[in-house]
Amino acid sequence: MTREALLVAHTGYEDNLRTAERVARRLAAAGVDLRVPRQEAERLDPNLPMTVVDAGPGAADGAEIVIVLGGDGTLLRGAELARPAGVPLLGVNLGRVGFLAECDREGLDDAVAAVVAGDYGIDERMTIDITATVNGTTVARTWALNEASVEKSSRERILEVVLEVDRRPVSSFGCDGVLCATPTGSTAYAFSAGGPLVWPDVDALLVVPSNAHALFARPLVVSPDSVVAVEVDAHGHPAVLCCDGRRTVELPSGGRIEVVRGEVPVLLVRLQDNPFTDRLVRKFELPVHGWRGPARRGQPGGVGPER
């Protein structure tokens, strides 16, 4: 049976190109056929054993895995190709924090070996589906793995919005924007806006106002079965809807978005069964010095998290 992988890479750096070529050769040597989107293929060695494909919804159809080399932005691009095909994503961080990635550059060889051996697990990550309407007419339907944000379109203006949960109004205020995020997205834009960190196995929707001018504009954690809506004041300034920093929709005054749990999840490859707590400590370099942990038999304390 033919095995195929789709390779998505950030090709803006020479090191990344050489890394992608090394991965391609290792997979070919192991009998794994490789597909590469045209954007990447044009910058790679043309003699590589690869099939060039268009970076559309069908790029990952029939593939076993999508391997992403880059930061979180590249992984989100890979998710656009993997999600409609139901194919898992393996992220290798070649950027900075790379919170969504499963390993860093130093673990690349082991990651490729795991792919070749088929020795990996899969996490199912919740997504959100977003519908944008203007005067009752649907103007866009899209989705996000991290977040959908309604933001002011002019830097010098204040965005006036009404927040709604389960078809009932919660509050109205001026702000820079409102984010509707998944637990996966809680460590991304929502984190920067002051939202809570939510463990990825928690089913919930997050609502995080950004720089709100109001007494009550706290982050909310609501049921995954709730419907969250943000309305742009009909007499205020226009806004823009941005999903995962990749897909944007202009929202005029009076525009509205509704956010619900996504029908199709994103699948992320897991190479190790470490708890999310360890990933959090490692990625954010959190200070845990002095931690002793629960007492063990014959020991005064436990052991620290894996770093």
Helices and strands as residue ranges (DSSP letters): E 3-9, H 14-29, E 32-37, H 38-41, E 51-53, E 65-70, H 72-82, G 83-85, E 89-93, E 103-104, G 105-107, H 108-117, E 121-125, E 128-134, E 137-144, E 147-152, E 159-165, E 168-175, E 177-181, G 184-187, H 189-192, E 205-210, E 220-222, E 228-232, E 239-243, E 247-251, E 255-261, E 266-270, H 276-284
